[in-house]
Amino acid sequence: MASPSYRLAALDQDFLLGDSMRGVRFLMEYAKAEEALRAWGVRSTIVVFGSARVREDGEGEHGRWYREARALGRLVSLKGGALHGRPRDNVIATGGGPGIMEAANRGAADIGAPSVGFNITLPHEQEPNAFSTPELTFRFHYFAMRKMHLAMRANALVVFPGGFGTLDELFEILTLRQTGKAPPIPVCLFDEAYWREVIKFDGFVKHGMVSPKDLDLFCFAETAEDAWEKLQAKGVRPDHEIT
């Protein structure tokens, strides 16, 4: 009876963390977050990506990006349908970390709206920011499952300046849109000057790597109000239009 083989499978951590149970762990990471989101009535989200390195008191543009991400979180939560019972629509969802993610979650918290944080375990310790709703703050091991949860309820994506991780998430969504694997949600890039400096979008067309119409998969915005207006123009419905 003391042998590991005699343990109940569901209570045997060595077994559950073994290679053969990887598929089960994928399922558990999906199901745990799914259950909580359903319990809170989160029907749709507005996903905000951006650098974890941006700070509220940062130099140069960093401070402005933080302030605008916070303003966007507040504006979307106020007008999008996150505040009013169930189902909740256009709930702010982020990667749950610091920087731009913190700012967007903080904007929602400013007006008492719930927001989602999809955090992930990294080699360098990362803690969730203090502003995502505790019951809607999740920790993932698998990037793939985290990305799936970020994408599956998204009504729109707003991408603030960021680095490799932000680009990874951006191109994941753009690829899903380009190939028709995701609904036609709007993708808005914040601060056109930054994005045109770090990515030569027209070069993709010049070299025949994408078609000219693929550049219509995204737009640019310069302020929180500008981003919200463009999301609405591209199909995101505000609270008073949601039935």
Secondary structure as a PSIPRED ss2 file (coil, helix, strand):
# PSIPRED VFORMAT (PSIPRED V4.0)

   1 M C   1.000  0.000  0.000
   2 A C   1.000  0.000  0.000
   3 S C   1.000  0.000  0.000
   4 P H   0.000  1.000  0.000
   5 S H   0.000  1.000  0.000
   6 Y H   0.000  1.000  0.000
   7 R C   1.000  0.000  0.000
   8 L C   1.000  0.000  0.000
   9 A H   0.000  1.000  0.000
  10 A H   0.000  1.000  0.000
  11 L H   0.000  1.000  0.000
  12 D C   1.000  0.000  0.000
  13 Q H   0.000  1.000  0.000
  14 D H   0.000  1.000  0.000
  15 F H   0.000  1.000  0.000
  16 L H   0.000  1.000  0.000
  17 L C   1.000  0.000  0.000
  18 G C   1.000  0.000  0.000
  19 D H   0.000  1.000  0.000
  20 S H   0.000  1.000  0.000
  21 M H   0.000  1.000  0.000
  22 R H   0.000  1.000  0.000
  23 G H   0.000  1.000  0.000
  24 V H   0.000  1.000  0.000
  25 R H   0.000  1.000  0.000
  26 F H   0.000  1.000  0.000
  27 L H   0.000  1.000  0.000
  28 M H   0.000  1.000  0.000
  29 E H   0.000  1.000  0.000
  30 Y H   0.000  1.000  0.000
  31 A H   0.000  1.000  0.000
  32 K H   0.000  1.000  0.000
  33 A H   0.000  1.000  0.000
  34 E H   0.000  1.000  0.000
  35 E H   0.000  1.000  0.000
  36 A H   0.000  1.000  0.000
  37 L H   0.000  1.000  0.000
  38 R H   0.000  1.000  0.000
  39 A H   0.000  1.000  0.000
  40 W C   1.000  0.000  0.000
  41 G C   1.000  0.000  0.000
  42 V E   0.000  0.000  1.000
  43 R C   1.000  0.000  0.000
  44 S C   1.000  0.000  0.000
  45 T E   0.000  0.000  1.000
  46 I E   0.000  0.000  1.000
  47 V E   0.000  0.000  1.000
  48 V E   0.000  0.000  1.000
  49 F E   0.000  0.000  1.000
  50 G C   1.000  0.000  0.000
  51 S C   1.000  0.000  0.000
  52 A C   1.000  0.000  0.000
  53 R C   1.000  0.000  0.000
  54 V C   1.000  0.000  0.000
  55 R C   1.000  0.000  0.000
  56 E C   1.000  0.000  0.000
  57 D C   1.000  0.000  0.000
  58 G C   1.000  0.000  0.000
  59 E C   1.000  0.000  0.000
  60 G C   1.000  0.000  0.000
  61 E H   0.000  1.000  0.000
  62 H H   0.000  1.000  0.000
  63 G H   0.000  1.000  0.000
  64 R H   0.000  1.000  0.000
  65 W H   0.000  1.000  0.000
  66 Y H   0.000  1.000  0.000
  67 R H   0.000  1.000  0.000
  68 E H   0.000  1.000  0.000
  69 A H   0.000  1.000  0.000
  70 R H   0.000  1.000  0.000
  71 A H   0.000  1.000  0.000
  72 L H   0.000  1.000  0.000
  73 G H   0.000  1.000  0.000
  74 R H   0.000  1.000  0.000
  75 L H   0.000  1.000  0.000
  76 V H   0.000  1.000  0.000
  77 S H   0.000  1.000  0.000
  78 L H   0.000  1.000  0.000
  79 K H   0.000  1.000  0.000
  80 G H   0.000  1.000  0.000
  81 G C   1.000  0.000  0.000
  82 A C   1.000  0.000  0.000
  83 L C   1.000  0.000  0.000
  84 H C   1.000  0.000  0.000
  85 G C   1.000  0.000  0.000
  86 R C   1.000  0.000  0.000
  87 P C   1.000  0.000  0.000
  88 R E   0.000  0.000  1.000
  89 D C   1.000  0.000  0.000
  90 N C   1.000  0.000  0.000
  91 V E   0.000  0.000  1.000
  92 I E   0.000  0.000  1.000
  93 A E   0.000  0.000  1.000
  94 T E   0.000  0.000  1.000
  95 G C   1.000  0.000  0.000
  96 G C   1.000  0.000  0.000
  97 G C   1.000  0.000  0.000
  98 P C   1.000  0.000  0.000
  99 G C   1.000  0.000  0.000
 100 I H   0.000  1.000  0.000
 101 M H   0.000  1.000  0.000
 102 E H   0.000  1.000  0.000
 103 A H   0.000  1.000  0.000
 104 A H   0.000  1.000  0.000
 105 N H   0.000  1.000  0.000
 106 R H   0.000  1.000  0.000
 107 G H   0.000  1.000  0.000
 108 A H   0.000  1.000  0.000
 109 A H   0.000  1.000  0.000
 110 D H   0.000  1.000  0.000
 111 I C   1.000  0.000  0.000
 112 G C   1.000  0.000  0.000
 113 A C   1.000  0.000  0.000
 114 P C   1.000  0.000  0.000
 115 S C   1.000  0.000  0.000
 116 V E   0.000  0.000  1.000
 117 G E   0.000  0.000  1.000
 118 F E   0.000  0.000  1.000
 119 N E   0.000  0.000  1.000
 120 I E   0.000  0.000  1.000
 121 T C   1.000  0.000  0.000
 122 L C   1.000  0.000  0.000
 123 P C   1.000  0.000  0.000
 124 H C   1.000  0.000  0.000
 125 E C   1.000  0.000  0.000
 126 Q C   1.000  0.000  0.000
 127 E C   1.000  0.000  0.000
 128 P C   1.000  0.000  0.000
 129 N C   1.000  0.000  0.000
 130 A C   1.000  0.000  0.000
 131 F C   1.000  0.000  0.000
 132 S C   1.000  0.000  0.000
 133 T C   1.000  0.000  0.000
 134 P H   0.000  1.000  0.000
 135 E H   0.000  1.000  0.000
 136 L H   0.000  1.000  0.000
 137 T E   0.000  0.000  1.000
 138 F E   0.000  0.000  1.000
 139 R E   0.000  0.000  1.000
 140 F E   0.000  0.000  1.000
 141 H C   1.000  0.000  0.000
 142 Y C   1.000  0.000  0.000
 143 F H   0.000  1.000  0.000
 144 A H   0.000  1.000  0.000
 145 M H   0.000  1.000  0.000
 146 R H   0.000  1.000  0.000
 147 K H   0.000  1.000  0.000
 148 M H   0.000  1.000  0.000
 149 H H   0.000  1.000  0.000
 150 L H   0.000  1.000  0.000
 151 A H   0.000  1.000  0.000
 152 M H   0.000  1.000  0.000
 153 R C   1.000  0.000  0.000
 154 A E   0.000  0.000  1.000
 155 N E   0.000  0.000  1.000
 156 A E   0.000  0.000  1.000
 157 L E   0.000  0.000  1.000
 158 V E   0.000  0.000  1.000
 159 V E   0.000  0.000  1.000
 160 F C   1.000  0.000  0.000
 161 P C   1.000  0.000  0.000
 162 G C   1.000  0.000  0.000
 163 G C   1.000  0.000  0.000
 164 F H   0.000  1.000  0.000
 165 G H   0.000  1.000  0.000
 166 T H   0.000  1.000  0.000
 167 L H   0.000  1.000  0.000
 168 D H   0.000  1.000  0.000
 169 E H   0.000  1.000  0.000
 170 L H   0.000  1.000  0.000
 171 F H   0.000  1.000  0.000
 172 E H   0.000  1.000  0.000
 173 I H   0.000  1.000  0.000
 174 L H   0.000  1.000  0.000
 175 T H   0.000  1.000  0.000
 176 L H   0.000  1.000  0.000
 177 R H   0.000  1.000  0.000
 178 Q H   0.000  1.000  0.000
 179 T C   1.000  0.000  0.000
 180 G C   1.000  0.000  0.000
 181 K C   1.000  0.000  0.000
 182 A C   1.000  0.000  0.000
 183 P C   1.000  0.000  0.000
 184 P C   1.000  0.000  0.000
 185 I C   1.000  0.000  0.000
 186 P C   1.000  0.000  0.000
 187 V E   0.000  0.000  1.000
 188 C E   0.000  0.000  1.000
 189 L E   0.000  0.000  1.000
 190 F E   0.000  0.000  1.000
 191 D C   1.000  0.000  0.000
 192 E H   0.000  1.000  0.000
 193 A H   0.000  1.000  0.000
 194 Y H   0.000  1.000  0.000
 195 W H   0.000  1.000  0.000
 196 R H   0.000  1.000  0.000
 197 E H   0.000  1.000  0.000
 198 V H   0.000  1.000  0.000
 199 I C   1.000  0.000  0.000
 200 K C   1.000  0.000  0.000
 201 F H   0.000  1.000  0.000
 202 D H   0.000  1.000  0.000
 203 G H   0.000  1.000  0.000
 204 F H   0.000  1.000  0.000
 205 V H   0.000  1.000  0.000
 206 K H   0.000  1.000  0.000
 207 H C   1.000  0.000  0.000
 208 G C   1.000  0.000  0.000
 209 M C   1.000  0.000  0.000
 210 V C   1.000  0.000  0.000
 211 S C   1.000  0.000  0.000
 212 P H   0.000  1.000  0.000
 213 K H   0.000  1.000  0.000
 214 D H   0.000  1.000  0.000
 215 L H   0.000  1.000  0.000
 216 D H   0.000  1.000  0.000
 217 L H   0.000  1.000  0.000
 218 F E   0.000  0.000  1.000
 219 C E   0.000  0.000  1.000
 220 F E   0.000  0.000  1.000
 221 A E   0.000  0.000  1.000
 222 E C   1.000  0.000  0.000
 223 T C   1.000  0.000  0.000
 224 A H   0.000  1.000  0.000
 225 E H   0.000  1.000  0.000
 226 D H   0.000  1.000  0.000
 227 A H   0.000  1.000  0.000
 228 W H   0.000  1.000  0.000
 229 E H   0.000  1.000  0.000
 230 K H   0.000  1.000  0.000
 231 L H   0.000  1.000  0.000
 232 Q H   0.000  1.000  0.000
 233 A H   0.000  1.000  0.000
 234 K C   1.000  0.000  0.000
 235 G C   1.000  0.000  0.000
 236 V C   1.000  0.000  0.000
 237 R C   1.000  0.000  0.000
 238 P C   1.000  0.000  0.000
 239 D H   0.000  1.000  0.000
 240 H H   0.000  1.000  0.000
 241 E H   0.000  1.000  0.000
 242 I C   1.000  0.000  0.000
 243 T C   1.000  0.000  0.000
